[in-house]
Amino acid sequence: MSIKHILLVCSAAVLLPTAGVAQNPSDEEAVGETVEAFHLALSSGDGSTALDQLGTEVRIFESGHAETREEYASGHLRGDMAFAAAVERTTTWSQVEVVGDVAVYLSQYETKGTFRDREIDSRGTETMVLVRSADGWKIRHIHWSSR
């Protein structure tokens, strides 16, 4: 599936009303479980499990940068795990939309705690695009934004 196709499907999933769209609740639950497993792995310092939730062609957008799976694994992942272990992240709102083999997970969250002797009290948004694979739902795209 091309990026163009994924973006088209995701745009439709987010922008179109959901009335009349058949959705399988178990798909929504499975998507949520994949996202939860990713965040739990980060907070527990389990880089292998976090990477298992990512598709091979994932792109991670944060702070104006885009990373491949390999770039994330060799750099940013360690910092994300250290940060997630030090602070408490609370999801304040989330939504899952599934259209065929593509899902969009949207959330807002709060992060509080102390990291590297600095008090953290921030708000953020997260968008994840997931694609169904033979191994279940895999994260194909992540976009984080915080303030």
Backbone as JSON, one array per atom type, in Angstrom:
{
  "sequence": "MSIKHILLVCSAAVLLPTAGVAQNPSDEEAVGETVEAFHLALSSGDGSTALDQLGTEVRIFESGHAETREEYASGHLRGDMAFAAAVERTTTWSQVEVVGDVAVYLSQYETKGTFRDREIDSRGTETMVLVRSADGWKIRHIHWSSR",
  "N": [[0.86, -1.16, 0.0], [0.67, 2.15, -0.91], [2.06, 5.29, 0.3], [0.52, 7.45, -0.51], [-1.97, 6.24, -0.93], [-2.54, 5.37, 1.68], [-2.69, 7.83, 3.04], [-4.9, 8.97, 1.74], [-6.95, 7.19, 2.47], [-6.82, 7.5, 5.25], [-7.42, 10.21, 5.53], [-10.06, 10.17, 4.69], [-11.12, 8.56, 6.7], [-10.85, 10.17, 8.95], [-12.12, 12.57, 8.3], [-14.67, 12.09, 7.19], [-18.09, 11.58, 8.1], [-18.98, 9.06, 10.49], [-21.35, 7.7, 10.47], [-23.21, 4.99, 9.37], [-20.98, 3.62, 8.51], [-19.58, 0.55, 8.54], [-18.01, -0.93, 11.22], [-15.73, -3.03, 12.87], [-15.79, -3.79, 16.13], [-13.8, -5.28, 17.42], [-11.56, -4.83, 15.86], [-11.05, -2.12, 16.41], [-10.45, -2.34, 19.13], [-8.16, -3.95, 18.97], [-6.4, -2.26, 17.61], [-6.16, -0.22, 19.52], [-4.95, -1.74, 21.54], [-2.48, -2.31, 20.37], [-1.32, 0.25, 20.21], [-1.29, 0.84, 22.95], [0.45, -1.2, 23.84], [2.8, -0.35, 22.64], [3.3, 2.11, 23.97], [3.47, 1.18, 26.64], [5.7, -0.47, 26.45], [7.66, 1.46, 25.9], [7.63, 2.94, 28.34], [8.48, 1.01, 30.12], [11.0, 0.49, 29.33], [11.49, -1.37, 27.33], [12.73, -1.77, 24.52], [12.76, -3.59, 22.38], [10.16, -4.73, 22.31], [8.71, -2.39, 21.87], [9.64, -1.7, 19.3], [8.64, -3.91, 17.95], [5.99, -3.26, 17.61], [5.98, -1.51, 15.56], [5.68, -0.99, 12.07], [7.71, -2.1, 9.3], [8.19, -0.05, 7.53], [7.7, 2.31, 8.89], [7.23, 5.79, 9.64], [8.28, 8.34, 11.7], [7.26, 11.3, 13.01], [8.32, 14.16, 14.64], [8.86, 17.16, 16.35], [9.54, 18.57, 14.02], [11.12, 16.8, 12.61], [11.69, 13.82, 10.69], [11.77, 10.35, 11.02], [13.03, 7.12, 10.12], [12.32, 3.66, 10.83], [14.74, 2.39, 11.47], [16.41, 4.59, 12.04], [15.08, 5.62, 14.26], [15.31, 3.44, 16.04], [18.06, 3.38, 16.47], [18.61, 5.74, 17.73], [16.65, 7.94, 18.78], [14.81, 6.33, 20.17], [15.96, 5.4, 22.61], [16.03, 7.77, 24.15], [13.27, 8.35, 24.25], [12.37, 6.17, 25.75], [13.67, 6.61, 28.21], [12.52, 9.06, 28.94], [9.76, 8.36, 29.05], [9.81, 6.53, 31.13], [10.36, 8.15, 33.27], [8.31, 9.98, 33.65], [4.74, 10.58, 34.06], [2.27, 9.65, 31.86], [-0.86, 10.55, 30.75], [-3.66, 9.68, 29.01], [-6.06, 11.82, 27.78], [-8.07, 11.95, 25.95], [-9.18, 9.93, 23.3], [-9.5, 8.41, 20.06], [-10.48, 5.97, 17.7], [-10.47, 5.08, 14.35], [-11.38, 2.79, 11.92], [-10.87, 1.7, 8.7], [-11.27, -0.67, 6.54], [-8.2, -2.18, 6.03], [-6.73, -0.26, 7.27], [-6.09, 1.95, 9.93], [-6.74, 4.78, 12.01], [-5.45, 6.29, 14.79], [-6.14, 8.62, 17.19], [-5.15, 10.93, 19.67], [-5.17, 12.88, 22.72], [-3.07, 14.0, 25.3], [-1.65, 14.25, 28.63], [1.4, 15.03, 30.2], [3.28, 14.53, 33.04], [5.76, 15.1, 35.54], [9.18, 14.56, 36.56], [12.06, 15.06, 34.72], [15.37, 14.59, 34.08], [16.1, 16.46, 36.11], [14.26, 18.45, 35.59], [11.1, 19.92, 35.81], [8.21, 18.59, 34.38], [5.3, 19.4, 32.72], [3.2, 19.06, 30.5], [1.14, 19.22, 27.53], [-0.11, 17.2, 24.9], [-0.53, 15.97, 21.52], [-1.31, 13.13, 19.54], [-1.0, 11.29, 16.62], [-1.54, 8.29, 15.04], [-1.07, 6.05, 12.41], [-2.16, 2.96, 11.51], [-1.61, -0.25, 10.05], [-3.13, -3.2, 8.96], [-1.56, -6.33, 9.22], [-0.11, -9.57, 8.48], [0.8, -10.25, 10.94], [-0.84, -8.94, 12.69], [-2.0, -5.67, 13.79], [0.09, -3.03, 12.81], [2.09, -0.2, 13.52], [2.31, 2.35, 11.26], [2.77, 5.02, 10.91], [3.68, 7.74, 12.96], [2.86, 10.74, 14.58], [3.83, 13.15, 16.72], [3.05, 15.87, 18.8], [3.69, 18.47, 21.05], [3.11, 20.76, 23.8]],
  "CA": [[0.0, 0.0, 0.0], [1.5, 3.34, -1.01], [1.8, 6.38, 1.25], [-0.59, 8.24, -1.06], [-3.19, 5.49, -0.66], [-2.77, 5.41, 3.13], [-3.13, 9.18, 3.4], [-6.25, 9.14, 1.22], [-7.85, 6.42, 3.32], [-6.82, 8.12, 6.57], [-8.17, 11.46, 5.44], [-11.48, 9.82, 4.64], [-11.51, 8.05, 8.01], [-10.91, 11.26, 9.93], [-12.96, 13.68, 7.89], [-16.02, 11.71, 6.84], [-18.9, 11.12, 9.23], [-18.92, 7.61, 10.63], [-22.68, 7.1, 10.39], [-23.38, 4.07, 8.26], [-19.74, 2.93, 8.2], [-19.49, -0.66, 9.34], [-16.74, -1.09, 11.89], [-15.63, -4.19, 13.72], [-15.27, -3.33, 17.43], [-12.58, -5.98, 17.78], [-10.47, -4.13, 15.17], [-10.76, -0.92, 17.19], [-9.78, -2.79, 20.35], [-6.82, -4.44, 18.61], [-5.6, -1.07, 17.32], [-5.87, 0.38, 20.82], [-4.01, -2.61, 22.25], [-1.17, -2.13, 19.74], [-0.81, 1.55, 20.67], [-1.01, 0.7, 24.37], [1.65, -2.03, 23.97], [3.93, 0.5, 22.26], [3.57, 3.05, 25.07], [3.9, 0.41, 27.81], [7.08, -0.89, 26.19], [8.51, 2.63, 26.1], [7.73, 3.3, 29.76], [9.18, -0.05, 30.86], [12.36, 0.36, 28.8], [11.56, -2.56, 26.48], [12.86, -1.3, 23.15], [12.42, -4.65, 21.43], [8.7, -4.8, 22.19], [8.26, -1.14, 21.22], [9.92, -1.83, 17.86], [7.75, -4.94, 17.4], [4.69, -2.65, 17.29], [6.17, -0.65, 14.39], [5.86, -1.61, 10.77], [9.07, -1.93, 8.78], [8.29, 1.21, 6.79], [7.15, 3.38, 9.72], [7.84, 7.12, 9.67], [7.96, 8.99, 12.96], [7.4, 12.76, 12.91], [8.32, 14.86, 15.93], [9.7, 18.37, 16.42], [10.01, 18.97, 12.7], [12.0, 15.78, 12.04], [11.08, 12.55, 10.29], [12.71, 9.25, 11.2], [12.68, 5.76, 9.73], [12.38, 2.7, 11.94], [16.14, 2.18, 11.81], [16.9, 5.81, 12.68], [14.45, 5.68, 15.58], [15.89, 2.38, 16.86], [19.46, 3.65, 16.81], [18.8, 7.03, 18.37], [15.56, 8.57, 19.53], [14.12, 5.35, 21.0], [16.53, 5.39, 23.98], [15.56, 8.97, 24.84], [11.84, 8.19, 24.5], [12.2, 5.23, 26.85], [14.1, 7.28, 29.45], [11.5, 10.06, 29.26], [8.51, 7.67, 29.41], [10.0, 5.89, 32.43], [10.51, 9.17, 34.32], [7.13, 10.82, 33.78], [3.45, 9.91, 33.93], [1.51, 10.07, 30.67], [-2.28, 10.24, 30.9], [-4.47, 9.99, 27.83], [-7.28, 12.53, 28.18], [-9.07, 11.72, 24.92], [-8.68, 9.14, 22.17], [-10.49, 7.95, 19.08], [-9.96, 5.04, 16.7], [-11.29, 4.88, 13.15], [-10.86, 1.7, 11.11], [-11.45, 1.58, 7.36], [-10.58, -1.8, 5.9], [-6.95, -2.6, 6.65], [-6.03, 0.93, 7.75], [-6.72, 2.55, 11.1], [-6.17, 6.02, 12.52], [-5.59, 6.46, 16.23], [-5.93, 10.02, 17.56], [-5.26, 11.12, 21.12], [-4.62, 14.01, 23.43], [-2.53, 13.47, 26.54], [-0.92, 15.11, 29.54], [2.62, 14.41, 30.71], [3.73, 15.22, 34.25], [6.81, 14.43, 36.29], [10.49, 15.2, 36.54], [12.99, 14.4, 33.8], [16.67, 15.26, 34.1], [16.0, 17.59, 37.05], [13.36, 19.47, 35.05], [9.69, 19.62, 36.0], [7.47, 18.44, 33.12], [3.84, 19.54, 32.79], [2.91, 19.42, 29.12], [-0.01, 18.66, 26.83], [0.31, 16.77, 23.58], [-1.42, 15.24, 20.63], [-0.65, 12.01, 18.88], [-1.7, 10.64, 15.52], [-0.89, 7.08, 14.56], [-1.71, 5.32, 11.33], [-1.81, 1.56, 11.63], [-1.99, -1.08, 8.91], [-3.28, -4.62, 9.31], [-0.58, -7.2, 8.58], [-0.27, -10.97, 8.87], [1.16, -10.3, 12.37], [-1.72, -8.04, 13.44], [-1.9, -4.25, 13.48], [1.42, -2.45, 12.96], [2.12, 1.26, 13.41], [2.94, 2.75, 10.0], [3.14, 6.43, 11.01], [3.43, 8.41, 14.24], [3.13, 12.17, 14.62], [3.68, 13.69, 18.06], [3.17, 17.31, 18.96], [3.42, 18.81, 22.44], [3.33, 22.14, 24.22]],
  "C": [[0.91, 1.23, 0.0], [1.12, 4.38, 0.03], [0.59, 7.19, 0.77], [-1.92, 7.56, -0.75], [-3.54, 5.55, 0.82], [-3.3, 6.78, 3.54], [-4.56, 9.45, 2.92], [-7.26, 8.43, 2.12], [-7.95, 7.07, 4.7], [-7.59, 9.43, 6.57], [-9.67, 11.18, 5.43], [-11.94, 9.35, 6.01], [-11.68, 9.16, 9.03], [-11.97, 12.29, 9.57], [-14.41, 13.31, 7.58], [-16.8, 11.31, 8.08], [-18.87, 9.6, 9.29], [-20.28, 6.94, 10.56], [-22.76, 6.2, 9.17], [-22.11, 3.33, 7.88], [-19.64, 1.73, 9.12], [-18.09, -0.77, 9.93], [-16.8, -2.31, 12.78], [-15.02, -3.74, 15.05], [-13.97, -4.03, 17.82], [-11.37, -5.38, 17.07], [-10.07, -2.89, 15.95], [-10.02, -1.28, 18.47], [-8.34, -3.22, 20.05], [-5.89, -3.27, 18.28], [-5.2, -0.4, 18.64], [-4.85, -0.43, 21.61], [-2.59, -2.47, 21.68], [-0.53, -0.82, 20.21], [-0.43, 1.47, 22.14], [0.26, -0.12, 24.61], [2.9, -1.23, 23.63], [4.3, 1.43, 23.42], [4.04, 2.33, 26.33], [5.35, -0.04, 27.64], [8.05, 0.27, 26.38], [8.72, 2.9, 27.58], [8.46, 2.24, 30.59], [10.59, -0.3, 30.33], [12.56, -0.84, 27.9], [11.56, -2.14, 25.01], [12.47, -2.33, 22.11], [10.92, -4.75, 21.22], [8.14, -3.54, 21.54], [8.47, -1.24, 19.72], [9.04, -2.87, 17.2], [6.39, -4.37, 17.0], [4.76, -1.81, 16.02], [6.31, -1.47, 13.13], [7.26, -1.32, 10.25], [9.26, -0.6, 8.07], [7.74, 2.41, 7.57], [7.93, 4.68, 9.52], [7.35, 7.8, 10.93], [8.28, 10.46, 12.83], [7.33, 13.35, 14.31], [9.28, 16.03, 15.84], [10.31, 18.74, 15.07], [10.95, 17.98, 12.03], [11.19, 14.55, 11.67], [12.14, 11.47, 10.4], [12.15, 7.94, 10.65], [12.74, 4.88, 10.98], [13.82, 2.53, 12.41], [16.74, 3.4, 12.52], [16.35, 5.92, 14.1], [15.11, 4.67, 16.52], [17.31, 2.71, 17.31], [19.67, 4.97, 17.54], [17.7, 7.43, 19.32], [14.85, 7.62, 20.49], [14.64, 5.36, 22.43], [16.05, 6.6, 24.78], [14.08, 8.89, 25.17], [11.59, 7.25, 25.66], [12.58, 5.88, 28.18], [13.04, 8.29, 29.9], [10.22, 9.38, 29.76], [8.62, 6.99, 30.77], [9.98, 6.91, 33.57], [9.24, 9.96, 34.59], [5.86, 9.98, 33.69], [2.7, 10.51, 32.75], [0.07, 9.61, 30.84], [-3.01, 10.64, 29.63], [-5.77, 10.63, 28.29], [-8.4, 12.36, 27.16], [-8.43, 10.86, 23.84], [-9.84, 8.7, 21.29], [-9.79, 7.03, 18.1], [-10.96, 4.97, 15.56], [-10.62, 3.8, 12.31], [-11.61, 1.69, 9.78], [-10.66, 0.49, 6.65], [-9.35, -2.21, 6.69], [-6.11, -1.43, 7.14], [-6.8, 1.52, 8.92], [-5.99, 3.84, 11.46], [-6.49, 6.09, 14.01], [-5.23, 7.91, 16.55], [-6.02, 10.13, 19.07], [-4.71, 12.47, 21.54], [-4.16, 13.46, 24.77], [-1.84, 14.56, 27.35], [0.3, 14.34, 30.03], [3.1, 15.23, 31.9], [4.8, 14.4, 34.94], [8.09, 15.24, 36.25], [11.4, 14.38, 35.63], [14.26, 15.23, 33.74], [16.63, 16.56, 34.89], [15.13, 18.72, 36.54], [11.92, 19.01, 35.27], [9.0, 19.62, 34.63], [5.98, 18.54, 33.43], [3.4, 20.01, 31.41], [1.65, 18.73, 28.61], [0.47, 18.27, 25.43], [-0.8, 16.12, 22.79], [-0.61, 14.17, 19.91], [-1.57, 11.51, 17.76], [-0.89, 9.42, 15.12], [-1.74, 6.48, 13.45], [-1.22, 3.88, 11.46], [-2.33, 0.8, 10.41], [-2.06, -2.53, 9.38], [-2.24, -5.43, 8.52], [-0.88, -8.64, 9.0], [0.02, -11.15, 10.35], [0.29, -9.41, 13.22], [-1.51, -6.6, 13.01], [-0.49, -3.76, 13.77], [1.33, -0.94, 12.73], [2.94, 1.64, 12.18], [3.41, 4.21, 10.04], [2.78, 6.94, 12.4], [3.73, 9.89, 14.05], [2.8, 12.66, 16.02], [3.86, 15.18, 18.03], [2.85, 17.64, 20.42], [3.69, 20.29, 22.7], [3.43, 22.18, 25.73]]
}
